[in-house]
Amino acid sequence: MSNAPPDADARRAARPVVCYPPDRLPAPDAGWMARLRAGLTPRETLTVPPRTARCLRVPAGHVLRISCVQGPQVGDLNLWNADDLSERFYSGKTRALYGTHLTTGHRLWSSFPHLRPMATIIHDSLAWYGFDADGAGVHDVIGTRCDPYTDHLLSGGQYHHCCHSNLVRALAAATGLPPDRAEPHVHDVFNVFMCTGFTRDMHQYFTKASPVRPGDHIDLFAEIDLLAALSACPWGDCASNSTETACCHPLDMTVLAPDPDALTGWQPPAPNGYDRSHGA
């Protein structure tokens, strides 16, 4: 390590600046979210078996509920515009806008050039968790998804039932695309129920046992027509760093329809208004 300059302490003392102040974002109304949830009616439920993934369409104005049903389990979620797979969830920008973990009132934003809300979290039964003594929180947008390429780098193996491959197979089955054409559409995930943070010393990404229990759920209001894919992670509740010993459980995806009166005045958000000229 190079020697520190004489003004090292002064350089480190620079004031941090929040890049994207959240008060500049349009925020959902808490009263409206409560009224919406009060009139929800289940329309379709799909069970995602352990160590696999499934896809489900969620019409705009409906709610996707992801539920823990048997035992502690985390899920890796991908979202696409149901009519245009090129518009997909943008975890990096969502993280830059809200922080490392999401909860009620946060929105899941789509990729460039669209950059609009795809879904709004209107309820989170784990909102009570906050951040613990290790700096960990629930529902992160920092992990990328377990994948066969990193596994091959680390172990030399051929691991096909990781979340990345699960999502590839689920998207291929839902769209009719062959796996090699479906794979480029799979993207960094919203880690539902996962409890994660960064170590204090080296700032390395870590997981710990999820606090989720049967009955816990998170509700996502679909701002546009969505295709959602959820993988029931082979790491179970992520209490250990081994898929061989992990106890895995199914997750439920439920589409709920609101009372039509609750949507009075609501419109799906338009794509971002930037003119895309890029100064040319």
Accessible surface in RSA format (square Angstrom, percent):
REM  Atomic radii and reference values for relative SASA: ProtOr
REM  Chains: A
REM  Algorithm: Lee & Richards
REM  Probe-radius: 1.40
REM  Slices: 20
REM RES _ NUM      All-atoms   Total-Side   Main-Chain    Non-polar    All polar
REM                ABS   REL    ABS   REL    ABS   REL    ABS   REL    ABS   REL
RES MET A   1   237.92 123.2 149.54  99.0  88.37 210.4 124.62 105.9 113.30 150.1
RES SER A   2   103.41  87.4  76.10 101.6  27.31  62.9  54.41 115.9  49.01  68.7
RES ASN A   3   146.79 101.2 122.36 118.2  24.42  58.8  33.28  80.1 113.51 109.7
RES ALA A   4    70.98  65.3  38.96  60.1  32.02  72.8  43.72  61.6  27.26  72.2
RES PRO A   5    51.14  37.3  40.13  36.6  11.01  40.0  46.45  38.4   4.69  29.1
RES PRO A   6   149.67 109.1 105.47  96.1  44.20 160.7 119.25  98.5  30.42 189.1
RES ASP A   7    67.91  47.6  60.85  60.6   7.05  16.7  36.36  85.6  31.54  31.5
RES ALA A   8    13.53  12.4  11.64  18.0   1.89   4.3  13.32  18.8   0.21   0.6
RES ASP A   9   114.63  80.3 107.50 107.0   7.13  16.9  39.55  93.1  75.08  74.9
RES ALA A  10    71.44  65.7  50.57  78.0  20.87  47.5  58.23  82.0  13.20  35.0
RES ARG A  11   153.12  64.3 132.06  67.3  21.06  50.1  60.50  82.7  92.62  56.1
RES ARG A  12   183.63  77.1 148.25  75.6  35.38  84.2  72.82  99.5 110.81  67.2
RES ALA A  13    80.78  74.3  46.17  71.3  34.61  78.7  58.32  82.1  22.47  59.5
RES ALA A  14    76.04  69.9  51.83  80.0  24.20  55.1  62.54  88.1  13.50  35.8
RES ARG A  15   188.32  79.1 165.55  84.4  22.77  54.2  74.10 101.3 114.22  69.2
RES PRO A  16   119.77  87.3  99.79  91.0  19.98  72.6 110.30  91.1   9.47  58.9
RES VAL A  17   104.09  68.5  81.50  73.8  22.59  54.4  83.96  72.9  20.13  54.6
RES VAL A  18   106.96  70.4  90.88  82.3  16.08  38.7  96.52  83.9  10.43  28.3
RES CYS A  19   105.67  79.9  75.31  84.0  30.36  71.4  20.84  52.8  84.83  91.5
RES TYR A  20    92.91  43.4  89.04  50.7   3.87  10.1  59.28  44.5  33.63  41.5
RES PRO A  21    37.25  27.1  34.42  31.4   2.83  10.3  34.96  28.9   2.29  14.2
RES PRO A  22    77.83  56.7  70.19  64.0   7.63  27.7  70.34  58.1   7.49  46.5
RES ASP A  23   127.67  89.4  89.48  89.1  38.19  90.3  52.27 123.0  75.40  75.2
RES ARG A  24   192.61  80.9 158.12  80.6  34.50  82.1  60.02  82.0 132.59  80.4
RES LEU A  25    35.92  20.0  27.23  19.5   8.68  21.8  27.77  19.5   8.15  21.9
RES PRO A  26    90.68  66.1  76.04  69.3  14.64  53.2  88.24  72.9   2.44  15.1
RES ALA A  27    88.38  81.3  56.72  87.5  31.66  72.0  58.65  82.6  29.73  78.8
RES PRO A  28    22.78  16.6   4.04   3.7  18.74  68.1   9.85   8.1  12.93  80.4
RES ASP A  29    85.17  59.7  74.52  74.2  10.65  25.2  34.34  80.8  50.82  50.7
RES ALA A  30    73.16  67.3  63.93  98.7   9.22  21.0  64.36  90.6   8.79  23.3
RES GLY A  31    32.29  39.8   0.00   N/A  32.29  39.8  27.09  74.3   5.20  11.6
RES TRP A  32    44.62  17.9  44.62  21.6   0.00   0.0  39.71  21.2   4.91   8.0
RES MET A  33    14.16   7.3  14.10   9.3   0.07   0.2  14.16  12.0   0.00   0.0
RES ALA A  34    63.32  58.2  50.67  78.2  12.66  28.8  57.23  80.6   6.10  16.2
RES ARG A  35   149.40  62.7 138.64  70.7  10.75  25.6  71.04  97.1  78.35  47.5
RES LEU A  36     0.10   0.1   0.00   0.0   0.10   0.3   0.00   0.0   0.10   0.3
RES ARG A  37    71.26  29.9  57.04  29.1  14.22  33.9   6.42   8.8  64.84  39.3
RES ALA A  38    92.41  85.0  47.48  73.3  44.92 102.2  60.75  85.5  31.66  83.9
RES GLY A  39    27.70  34.2   0.00   N/A  27.70  34.2  21.51  59.0   6.19  13.9
RES LEU A  40    28.98  16.1   4.83   3.5  24.15  60.7   4.83   3.4  24.15  65.0
RES THR A  41    62.19  44.2  61.36  62.2   0.82   2.0  35.20  47.3  26.98  40.8
RES PRO A  42    88.70  64.6  73.65  67.1  15.05  54.7  73.89  61.0  14.81  92.1
RES ARG A  43   154.27  64.8 119.08  60.7  35.19  83.8  42.06  57.5 112.21  68.0
RES GLU A  44    90.60  52.0  81.72  61.8   8.88  21.1  33.24  64.3  57.35  46.8
RES THR A  45    76.88  54.7  45.12  45.7  31.76  75.7  31.49  42.3  45.39  68.6
RES LEU A  46    48.39  26.9  47.36  33.9   1.03   2.6  48.39  34.0   0.00   0.0
RES THR A  47    68.24  48.5  57.41  58.2  10.83  25.8  36.65  49.2  31.59  47.8
RES VAL A  48     0.00   0.0   0.00   0.0   0.00   0.0   0.00   0.0   0.00   0.0
RES PRO A  49    44.27  32.3  43.12  39.3   1.16   4.2  44.27  36.6   0.00   0.0
RES PRO A  50    51.11  37.2  42.16  38.4   8.95  32.5  42.16  34.8   8.95  55.6
RES ARG A  51    76.33  32.0  75.87  38.7   0.46   1.1  36.09  49.3  40.24  24.4
RES THR A  52    34.89  24.8  34.89  35.4   0.00   0.0  34.89  46.9   0.00   0.0
RES ALA A  53     5.39   5.0   0.00   0.0   5.39  12.3   0.00   0.0   5.39  14.3
RES ARG A  54    93.42  39.2  92.72  47.3   0.70   1.7  22.91  31.3  70.50  42.7
RES CYS A  55    23.39  17.7   3.09   3.4  20.30  47.7   3.09   7.8  20.30  21.9
RES LEU A  56    10.24   5.7   6.61   4.7   3.63   9.1  10.24   7.2   0.00   0.0
RES ARG A  57   135.19  56.8 127.63  65.1   7.57  18.0  60.37  82.5  74.83  45.4
RES VAL A  58     0.73   0.5   0.00   0.0   0.73   1.8   0.73   0.6   0.00   0.0
RES PRO A  59    60.04  43.8  55.58  50.7   4.47  16.2  59.55  49.2   0.50   3.1
RES ALA A  60    28.33  26.0  13.06  20.2  15.27  34.7  13.06  18.4  15.27  40.4
RES GLY A  61     0.30   0.4   0.00   N/A   0.30   0.4   0.30   0.8   0.00   0.0
RES HIS A  62    43.23  23.6  43.23  30.0   0.00   0.0  29.38  30.3  13.85  16.1
RES VAL A  63     0.00   0.0   0.00   0.0   0.00   0.0   0.00   0.0   0.00   0.0
RES LEU A  64     0.76   0.4   0.76   0.5   0.00   0.0   0.76   0.5   0.00   0.0
RES ARG A  65    53.88  22.6  53.88  27.5   0.00   0.0   8.55  11.7  45.33  27.5
RES ILE A  66     0.00   0.0   0.00   0.0   0.00   0.0   0.00   0.0   0.00   0.0
RES SER A  67    17.45  14.7  17.45  23.3   0.00   0.0  10.66  22.7   6.79   9.5
RES CYS A  68     1.54   1.2   0.00   0.0   1.54   3.6   0.00   0.0   1.54   1.7
RES VAL A  69    56.35  37.1  31.18  28.2  25.17  60.6  34.59  30.1  21.76  59.0
RES GLN A  70   122.03  68.2  94.30  68.9  27.73  66.0  27.27  58.0  94.76  71.9
RES GLY A  71     4.14   5.1   0.00   N/A   4.14   5.1   4.14  11.4   0.00   0.0
RES PRO A  72    37.00  27.0  35.88  32.7   1.12   4.1  35.88  29.6   1.12   7.0
RES GLN A  73     0.00   0.0   0.00   0.0   0.00   0.0   0.00   0.0   0.00   0.0
RES VAL A  74     0.00   0.0   0.00   0.0   0.00   0.0   0.00   0.0   0.00   0.0
RES GLY A  75     0.00   0.0   0.00   N/A   0.00   0.0   0.00   0.0   0.00   0.0
RES ASP A  76     2.13   1.5   2.13   2.1   0.00   0.0   0.00   0.0   2.13   2.1
RES LEU A  77     0.40   0.2   0.14   0.1   0.26   0.6   0.14   0.1   0.26   0.7
RES ASN A  78     0.00   0.0   0.00   0.0   0.00   0.0   0.00   0.0   0.00   0.0
RES LEU A  79     0.49   0.3   0.49   0.3   0.00   0.0   0.49   0.3   0.00   0.0
RES TRP A  80     0.00   0.0   0.00   0.0   0.00   0.0   0.00   0.0   0.00   0.0
RES ASN A  81    18.95  13.1  18.95  18.3   0.00   0.0   0.00   0.0  18.95  18.3
RES ALA A  82    16.81  15.5   0.53   0.8  16.28  37.0   0.53   0.7  16.28  43.1
RES ASP A  83   112.17  78.6  75.33  75.0  36.85  87.1  37.31  87.8  74.87  74.7
RES ASP A  84    55.21  38.7  48.95  48.7   6.26  14.8  21.06  49.6  34.15  34.1
RES LEU A  85    29.92  16.7  24.80  17.7   5.13  12.9  24.80  17.4   5.13  13.8
RES SER A  86    70.38  59.5  52.17  69.6  18.21  41.9  48.82 104.0  21.56  30.2
RES GLU A  87     0.57   0.3   0.57   0.4   0.00   0.0   0.00   0.0   0.57   0.5
RES ARG A  88    73.70  30.9  73.70  37.6   0.00   0.0   2.87   3.9  70.83  42.9
RES PHE A  89     4.88   2.4   0.36   0.2   4.51  11.7   0.36   0.2   4.51  12.9
RES TYR A  90    68.95  32.2  65.85  37.5   3.10   8.1  37.12  27.9  31.83  39.2
RES SER A  91     8.42   7.1   5.96   8.0   2.45   5.6   0.51   1.1   7.90  11.1
RES GLY A  92    21.62  26.7   0.00   N/A  21.62  26.7  15.29  42.0   6.33  14.2
RES LYS A  93    35.60  17.4  34.38  21.1   1.23   2.9   8.98   8.1  26.63  28.4
RES THR A  94     0.00   0.0   0.00   0.0   0.00   0.0   0.00   0.0   0.00   0.0
RES ARG A  95    86.94  36.5  83.70  42.7   3.23   7.7  15.18  20.7  71.76  43.5
RES ALA A  96    47.14  43.3  21.22  32.7  25.92  59.0  32.80  46.2  14.34  38.0
RES LEU A  97    19.04  10.6  14.57  10.4   4.46  11.2  14.75  10.4   4.28  11.5
RES TYR A  98    43.37  20.2  13.68   7.8  29.69  77.3  16.54  12.4  26.83  33.1
RES GLY A  99    29.74  36.7   0.00   N/A  29.74  36.7  28.09  77.1   1.65   3.7
RES THR A 100    44.90  31.9  41.31  41.9   3.59   8.6  32.48  43.6  12.42  18.8
RES HIS A 101    19.56  10.7   9.40   6.5  10.16  26.0   9.78  10.1   9.78  11.4
RES LEU A 102     2.74   1.5   0.00   0.0   2.74   6.9   0.29   0.2   2.45   6.6
RES THR A 103    45.04  32.0  45.04  45.7   0.00   0.0  45.02  60.5   0.02   0.0
RES THR A 104    53.42  38.0  37.17  37.7  16.25  38.7  32.97  44.3  20.46  30.9
RES GLY A 105    19.48  24.0   0.00   N/A  19.48  24.0  12.14  33.3   7.35  16.5
RES HIS A 106    41.49  22.7  41.49  28.8   0.00   0.0  18.86  19.4  22.64  26.3
RES ARG A 107    30.10  12.6  30.10  15.3   0.00   0.0   0.96   1.3  29.14  17.7
RES LEU A 108     0.06   0.0   0.06   0.0   0.00   0.0   0.06   0.0   0.00   0.0
RES TRP A 109    22.40   9.0  22.40  10.8   0.00   0.0  22.40  11.9   0.00   0.0
RES SER A 110     0.00   0.0   0.00   0.0   0.00   0.0   0.00   0.0   0.00   0.0
RES SER A 111    19.19  16.2  19.19  25.6   0.00   0.0  19.05  40.6   0.14   0.2
RES PHE A 112   121.21  60.6 103.96  64.4  17.25  44.9 104.14  63.1  17.07  48.9
RES PRO A 113    56.03  40.8  40.67  37.1  15.36  55.8  46.36  38.3   9.66  60.0
RES HIS A 114    29.78  16.3  29.22  20.3   0.56   1.4  21.58  22.2   8.19   9.5
RES LEU A 115    40.90  22.8  37.41  26.8   3.49   8.8  37.41  26.3   3.49   9.4
RES ARG A 116    30.19  12.7  29.51  15.0   0.68   1.6   2.93   4.0  27.26  16.5
RES PRO A 117    15.67  11.4  15.67  14.3   0.00   0.0  15.67  12.9   0.00   0.0
RES MET A 118     0.00   0.0   0.00   0.0   0.00   0.0   0.00   0.0   0.00   0.0
RES ALA A 119     0.00   0.0   0.00   0.0   0.00   0.0   0.00   0.0   0.00   0.0
RES THR A 120     0.15   0.1   0.15   0.2   0.00   0.0   0.15   0.2   0.00   0.0
RES ILE A 121     0.00   0.0   0.00   0.0   0.00   0.0   0.00   0.0   0.00   0.0
RES ILE A 122     5.47   3.1   0.00   0.0   5.47  13.2   0.00   0.0   5.47  14.8
RES HIS A 123    52.34  28.6  52.18  36.3   0.16   0.4  31.79  32.8  20.55  23.9
RES ASP A 124     8.08   5.7   2.16   2.1   5.93  14.0   0.00   0.0   8.08   8.1
RES SER A 125    30.15  25.5  14.60  19.5  15.56  35.8  20.38  43.4   9.78  13.7
RES LEU A 126     2.85   1.6   0.36   0.3   2.49   6.3   0.36   0.3   2.49   6.7
RES ALA A 127    52.64  48.4  30.61  47.2  22.04  50.1  33.93  47.8  18.71  49.6
RES TRP A 128   174.25  69.9 135.03  65.4  39.22  92.1 138.73  74.0  35.52  57.6
RES TYR A 129    45.15  21.1  29.63  16.9  15.52  40.4  20.79  15.6  24.37  30.0
RES GLY A 130    41.29  50.9   0.00   N/A  41.29  50.9  34.83  95.6   6.46  14.5
RES PHE A 131   131.62  65.8 100.88  62.5  30.74  80.0 100.88  61.2  30.74  88.0
RES ASP A 132    37.32  26.1  20.24  20.1  17.08  40.4  30.03  70.7   7.29   7.3
RES ALA A 133    98.65  90.7  66.44 102.5  32.21  73.3  79.10 111.4  19.55  51.8
RES ASP A 134    71.65  50.2  67.19  66.9   4.46  10.5  11.28  26.6  60.37  60.2
RES GLY A 135    23.42  28.9   0.00   N/A  23.42  28.9  12.78  35.1  10.65  23.8
RES ALA A 136     0.00   0.0   0.00   0.0   0.00   0.0   0.00   0.0   0.00   0.0
RES GLY A 137     0.56   0.7   0.00   N/A   0.56   0.7   0.56   1.5   0.00   0.0
RES VAL A 138    10.05   6.6   3.25   2.9   6.81  16.4   3.25   2.8   6.81  18.5
RES HIS A 139     0.94   0.5   0.94   0.7   0.00   0.0   0.94   1.0   0.00   0.0
RES ASP A 140     0.00   0.0   0.00   0.0   0.00   0.0   0.00   0.0   0.00   0.0
RES VAL A 141     0.96   0.6   0.00   0.0   0.96   2.3   0.33   0.3   0.62   1.7
RES ILE A 142    28.37  16.1   6.82   5.1  21.55  51.9   7.57   5.4  20.81  56.5
RES GLY A 143     7.46   9.2   0.00   N/A   7.46   9.2   4.77  13.1   2.69   6.0
RES THR A 144    77.51  55.1  73.31  74.3   4.20  10.0  50.74  68.2  26.77  40.5
RES ARG A 145    46.01  19.3  34.54  17.6  11.46  27.3   7.20   9.8  38.80  23.5
RES CYS A 146    31.49  23.8  16.36  18.2  15.13  35.6  25.72  65.2   5.77   6.2
RES ASP A 147    27.36  19.2  22.46  22.4   4.90  11.6   8.77  20.6  18.59  18.5
RES PRO A 148    26.36  19.2  23.63  21.5   2.72   9.9  23.63  19.5   2.72  16.9
RES TYR A 149   132.19  61.7 128.12  72.9   4.07  10.6 106.09  79.7  26.10  32.2
RES THR A 150    66.20  47.1  65.81  66.7   0.38   0.9  43.33  58.2  22.86  34.6
RES ASP A 151    40.70  28.5  36.52  36.3   4.18   9.9   8.58  20.2  32.11  32.0
RES HIS A 152    87.68  47.9  83.21  57.8   4.47  11.4  53.40  55.0  34.28  39.9
RES LEU A 153   150.25  83.7 118.26  84.6  31.99  80.4 120.86  84.9  29.39  79.1
RES LEU A 154   149.70  83.4 113.61  81.3  36.10  90.7 116.29  81.7  33.41  89.9
RES SER A 155    80.21  67.8  40.21  53.7  40.00  92.1  47.96 102.1  32.25  45.2
RES GLY A 156    47.81  59.0   0.00   N/A  47.81  59.0  23.73  65.1  24.08  53.9
RES GLY A 157    28.34  35.0   0.00   N/A  28.34  35.0  27.75  76.1   0.60   1.3
RES GLN A 158   135.37  75.7 107.10  78.3  28.27  67.3  48.84 104.0  86.54  65.6
RES TYR A 159    51.22  23.9  49.09  27.9   2.13   5.5  49.09  36.9   2.13   2.6
RES HIS A 160   110.10  60.2 107.85  75.0   2.25   5.8  71.08  73.3  39.03  45.4
RES HIS A 161    92.50  50.6  92.50  64.3   0.00   0.0  63.44  65.4  29.07  33.8
RES CYS A 162     0.35   0.3   0.35   0.4   0.00   0.0   0.35   0.9   0.00   0.0
RES CYS A 163     0.00   0.0   0.00   0.0   0.00   0.0   0.00   0.0   0.00   0.0
RES HIS A 164    11.62   6.3  11.62   8.1   0.00   0.0  11.27  11.6   0.35   0.4
RES SER A 165    17.21  14.5  15.27  20.4   1.94   4.5   9.23  19.6   7.98  11.2
RES ASN A 166     1.18   0.8   0.00   0.0   1.18   2.8   0.19   0.4   0.99   1.0
RES LEU A 167     0.00   0.0   0.00   0.0   0.00   0.0   0.00   0.0   0.00   0.0
RES VAL A 168    12.86   8.5  12.86  11.6   0.00   0.0  12.86  11.2   0.00   0.0
RES ARG A 169    91.85  38.6  86.24  44.0   5.60  13.3  67.66  92.5  24.18  14.7
RES ALA A 170     8.37   7.7   0.04   0.1   8.32  18.9   6.68   9.4   1.69   4.5
RES LEU A 171     0.00   0.0   0.00   0.0   0.00   0.0   0.00   0.0   0.00   0.0
RES ALA A 172    12.91  11.9   9.21  14.2   3.69   8.4   9.52  13.4   3.38   9.0
RES ALA A 173    91.08  83.7  50.96  78.6  40.12  91.3  63.63  89.6  27.46  72.7
RES ALA A 174    55.06  50.6  11.44  17.7  43.62  99.2  22.29  31.4  32.76  86.8
RES THR A 175    55.33  39.4  18.16  18.4  37.17  88.6  26.03  35.0  29.31  44.3
RES GLY A 176    67.60  83.4   0.00   N/A  67.60  83.4  37.46 102.8  30.13  67.5
RES LEU A 177    34.53  19.2  29.81  21.3   4.71  11.8  30.57  21.5   3.96  10.6
RES PRO A 178    58.67  42.8  52.02  47.4   6.65  24.2  58.64  48.4   0.03   0.2
RES PRO A 179    79.90  58.2  79.04  72.1   0.86   3.1  79.33  65.5   0.57   3.5
RES ASP A 180   107.81  75.5  88.97  88.6  18.84  44.6  45.00 105.9  62.81  62.6
RES ARG A 181   146.44  61.5 139.98  71.4   6.46  15.4  45.36  62.0 101.08  61.3
RES ALA A 182     0.00   0.0   0.00   0.0   0.00   0.0   0.00   0.0   0.00   0.0
RES GLU A 183    48.48  27.8  46.56  35.2   1.92   4.6  13.77  26.6  34.71  28.3
RES PRO A 184    89.46  65.2  67.02  61.1  22.44  81.6  79.04  65.3  10.42  64.8
RES HIS A 185    48.15  26.3  48.15  33.5   0.00   0.0  26.85  27.7  21.30  24.8
RES VAL A 186     7.81   5.1   0.00   0.0   7.81  18.8   0.00   0.0   7.81  21.2
RES HIS A 187    10.57   5.8   6.92   4.8   3.65   9.3  10.57  10.9   0.00   0.0
RES ASP A 188    56.26  39.4  52.29  52.0   3.97   9.4   9.16  21.5  47.10  47.0
RES VAL A 189     0.01   0.0   0.00   0.0   0.01   0.0   0.00   0.0   0.01   0.0
RES PHE A 190     0.13   0.1   0.13   0.1   0.00   0.0   0.13   0.1   0.00   0.0
RES ASN A 191     2.27   1.6   2.27   2.2   0.00   0.0   0.00   0.0   2.27   2.2
RES VAL A 192     0.00   0.0   0.00   0.0   0.00   0.0   0.00   0.0   0.00   0.0
RES PHE A 193     0.43   0.2   0.43   0.3   0.00   0.0   0.43   0.3   0.00   0.0
RES MET A 194    13.40   6.9  13.40   8.9   0.00   0.0   9.99   8.5   3.41   4.5
RES CYS A 195     0.01   0.0   0.00   0.0   0.01   0.0   0.00   0.0   0.01   0.0
RES THR A 196     0.00   0.0   0.00   0.0   0.00   0.0   0.00   0.0   0.00   0.0
RES GLY A 197     2.26   2.8   0.00   N/A   2.26   2.8   2.26   6.2   0.00   0.0
RES PHE A 198    82.72  41.4  72.15  44.7  10.56  27.5  72.15  43.7  10.56  30.2
RES THR A 199    41.00  29.2  36.54  37.0   4.46  10.6  40.58  54.5   0.42   0.6
RES ARG A 200   169.64  71.2 148.14  75.5  21.50  51.2  76.62 104.7  93.02  56.4
RES ASP A 201   113.53  79.5  83.50  83.1  30.03  71.0  46.73 110.0  66.80  66.6
RES MET A 202   137.51  71.2 118.08  78.1  19.43  46.3  90.73  77.1  46.78  62.0
RES HIS A 203   132.03  72.2 117.02  81.3  15.02  38.4  80.24  82.7  51.79  60.3
RES GLN A 204   114.24  63.9 109.29  79.9   4.95  11.8  30.91  65.8  83.33  63.2
RES TYR A 205    87.97  41.1  61.66  35.1  26.32  68.5  60.68  45.6  27.29  33.6
RES PHE A 206    42.37  21.2  36.49  22.6   5.89  15.3  42.37  25.7   0.00   0.0
RES THR A 207    54.90  39.0  32.86  33.3  22.04  52.5  16.98  22.8  37.93  57.3
RES LYS A 208    58.00  28.3  54.64  33.5   3.36   8.0  43.42  39.1  14.58  15.5
RES ALA A 209    53.36  49.1  40.56  62.6  12.80  29.1  40.56  57.1  12.80  33.9
RES SER A 210     2.40   2.0   0.00   0.0   2.40   5.5   0.00   0.0   2.40   3.4
RES PRO A 211    22.05  16.1  10.26   9.4  11.79  42.8  16.48  13.6   5.57  34.6
RES VAL A 212     0.00   0.0   0.00   0.0   0.00   0.0   0.00   0.0   0.00   0.0
RES ARG A 213   126.28  53.0 126.28  64.4   0.00   0.0  51.88  70.9  74.39  45.1
RES PRO A 214    71.56  52.2  47.31  43.1  24.25  88.2  47.82  39.5  23.75 147.6
RES GLY A 215    59.14  72.9   0.00   N/A  59.14  72.9  41.75 114.6  17.39  38.9
RES ASP A 216    24.19  16.9  23.26  23.1   0.94   2.2   1.43   3.4  22.76  22.7
RES HIS A 217    32.79  17.9  32.42  22.5   0.36   0.9  27.70  28.5   5.09   5.9
RES ILE A 218     0.00   0.0   0.00   0.0   0.00   0.0   0.00   0.0   0.00   0.0
RES ASP A 219     0.00   0.0   0.00   0.0   0.00   0.0   0.00   0.0   0.00   0.0
RES LEU A 220     2.10   1.2   1.68   1.2   0.42   1.1   1.68   1.2   0.42   1.1
RES PHE A 221     0.07   0.0   0.07   0.0   0.00   0.0   0.07   0.0   0.00   0.0
RES ALA A 222     0.24   0.2   0.18   0.3   0.06   0.1   0.24   0.3   0.00   0.0
RES GLU A 223     8.03   4.6   8.03   6.1   0.00   0.0   0.81   1.6   7.22   5.9
RES ILE A 224     9.52   5.4   8.47   6.3   1.05   2.5   9.52   6.9   0.00   0.0
RES ASP A 225    57.38  40.2  53.73  53.5   3.65   8.6   8.57  20.2  48.81  48.7
RES LEU A 226     1.49   0.8   0.98   0.7   0.51   1.3   0.98   0.7   0.51   1.4
RES LEU A 227    12.59   7.0  12.59   9.0   0.00   0.0  12.59   8.8   0.00   0.0
RES ALA A 228     0.00   0.0   0.00   0.0   0.00   0.0   0.00   0.0   0.00   0.0
RES ALA A 229     0.00   0.0   0.00   0.0   0.00   0.0   0.00   0.0   0.00   0.0
RES LEU A 230     0.00   0.0   0.00   0.0   0.00   0.0   0.00   0.0   0.00   0.0
RES SER A 231     0.00   0.0   0.00   0.0   0.00   0.0   0.00   0.0   0.00   0.0
RES ALA A 232     0.00   0.0   0.00   0.0   0.00   0.0   0.00   0.0   0.00   0.0
RES CYS A 233     4.71   3.6   4.71   5.2   0.00   0.0   0.00   0.0   4.71   5.1
RES PRO A 234     0.18   0.1   0.18   0.2   0.00   0.0   0.18   0.1   0.00   0.0
RES TRP A 235    55.31  22.2  53.71  26.0   1.60   3.7  52.28  27.9   3.03   4.9
RES GLY A 236     0.11   0.1   0.00   N/A   0.11   0.1   0.11   0.3   0.00   0.0
RES ASP A 237    32.14  22.5  31.62  31.5   0.53   1.2   3.52   8.3  28.62  28.5
RES CYS A 238     5.64   4.3   4.86   5.4   0.78   1.8   0.28   0.7   5.35   5.8
RES ALA A 239    63.92  58.8  31.89  49.2  32.03  72.9  32.47  45.7  31.45  83.3
RES SER A 240    52.23  44.1  38.43  51.3  13.81  31.8  44.74  95.3   7.50  10.5
RES ASN A 241   142.71  98.4 114.30 110.5  28.41  68.4  35.81  86.2 106.90 103.3
RES SER A 242    36.56  30.9  32.10  42.8   4.45  10.3  28.64  61.0   7.92  11.1
RES THR A 243    25.23  17.9  21.37  21.7   3.85   9.2   2.03   2.7  23.20  35.1
RES GLU A 244   165.00  94.7 127.21  96.2  37.79  90.0  49.97  96.7 115.03  93.9
RES THR A 245   106.02  75.4  74.67  75.7  31.35  74.7  75.45 101.3  30.57  46.2
RES ALA A 246    17.34  15.9   1.98   3.1  15.36  34.9   8.73  12.3   8.61  22.8
RES CYS A 247    89.56  67.7  74.43  83.0  15.13  35.6  40.85 103.5  48.70  52.5
RES CYS A 248    22.79  17.2   2.66   3.0  20.13  47.3   2.66   6.7  20.13  21.7
RES HIS A 249    36.99  20.2  36.78  25.6   0.21   0.5  25.98  26.8  11.01  12.8
RES PRO A 250    12.86   9.4  12.86  11.7   0.00   0.0  12.86  10.6   0.00   0.0
RES LEU A 251     0.00   0.0   0.00   0.0   0.00   0.0   0.00   0.0   0.00   0.0
RES ASP A 252    26.21  18.4  26.21  26.1   0.00   0.0   1.58   3.7  24.63  24.6
RES MET A 253     0.00   0.0   0.00   0.0   0.00   0.0   0.00   0.0   0.00   0.0
RES THR A 254    15.69  11.2  15.69  15.9   0.00   0.0   7.37   9.9   8.32  12.6
RES VAL A 255     5.72   3.8   5.72   5.2   0.00   0.0   5.72   5.0   0.00   0.0
RES LEU A 256     6.60   3.7   6.60   4.7   0.00   0.0   6.60   4.6   0.00   0.0
RES ALA A 257     7.54   6.9   6.86  10.6   0.67   1.5   6.86   9.7   0.67   1.8
RES PRO A 258    13.26   9.7   3.24   3.0  10.02  36.4   3.69   3.0   9.57  59.5
RES ASP A 259    65.59  45.9  60.15  59.9   5.44  12.9  17.73  41.7  47.86  47.7
RES PRO A 260   109.18  79.6  97.74  89.1  11.44  41.6 101.39  83.7   7.78  48.4
RES ASP A 261   114.95  80.5 102.06 101.6  12.89  30.5  28.84  67.9  86.10  85.9
RES ALA A 262    19.45  17.9   4.74   7.3  14.71  33.5  16.02  22.6   3.44   9.1
RES LEU A 263    39.08  21.8  32.40  23.2   6.68  16.8  32.91  23.1   6.17  16.6
RES THR A 264   117.37  83.5  86.24  87.4  31.13  74.2  78.89 106.0  38.48  58.2
RES GLY A 265    77.54  95.6   0.00   N/A  77.54  95.6  40.30 110.6  37.24  83.4
RES TRP A 266    54.95  22.1  39.60  19.2  15.35  36.0  43.16  23.0  11.78  19.1
RES GLN A 267   140.26  78.4 125.96  92.1  14.30  34.0  49.55 105.5  90.71  68.8
RES PRO A 268    61.75  45.0  47.40  43.2  14.34  52.1  47.40  39.1  14.34  89.2
RES PRO A 269    31.93  23.3  20.86  19.0  11.07  40.2  30.69  25.3   1.24   7.7
RES ALA A 270    78.51  72.2  58.18  89.8  20.33  46.2  63.13  88.9  15.37  40.7
RES PRO A 271    74.07  54.0  63.47  57.9  10.60  38.5  63.47  52.4  10.60  65.9
RES ASN A 272    63.00  43.4  42.64  41.2  20.36  49.0   9.23  22.2  53.77  52.0
RES GLY A 273    78.48  96.8   0.00   N/A  78.48  96.8  41.75 114.6  36.73  82.3
RES TYR A 274   117.11  54.7  97.29  55.4  19.82  51.6  94.20  70.8  22.90  28.2
RES ASP A 275   108.19  75.8  75.65  75.3  32.55  77.0  46.27 108.9  61.92  61.8
RES ARG A 276   146.47  61.5 131.10  66.8  15.37  36.6  37.32  51.0 109.15  66.1
RES SER A 277    54.97  46.5  40.74  54.4  14.23  32.8  38.95  82.9  16.02  22.4
RES HIS A 278   142.26  77.8 109.75  76.3  32.51  83.2  84.09  86.7  58.17  67.7
RES GLY A 279    77.66  95.8   0.00   N/A  77.66  95.8  40.18 110.3  37.48  83.9
RES ALA A 280   129.41 119.0  57.60  88.9  71.81 163.4  95.68 134.7  33.73  89.3
END  Absolute sums over single chains surface
CHAIN  1 A    14122.3      10796.9       3325.4       8099.7       6022.5
END  Absolute sums over all chains
TOTAL         14122.3      10796.9       3325.4       8099.7       6022.5
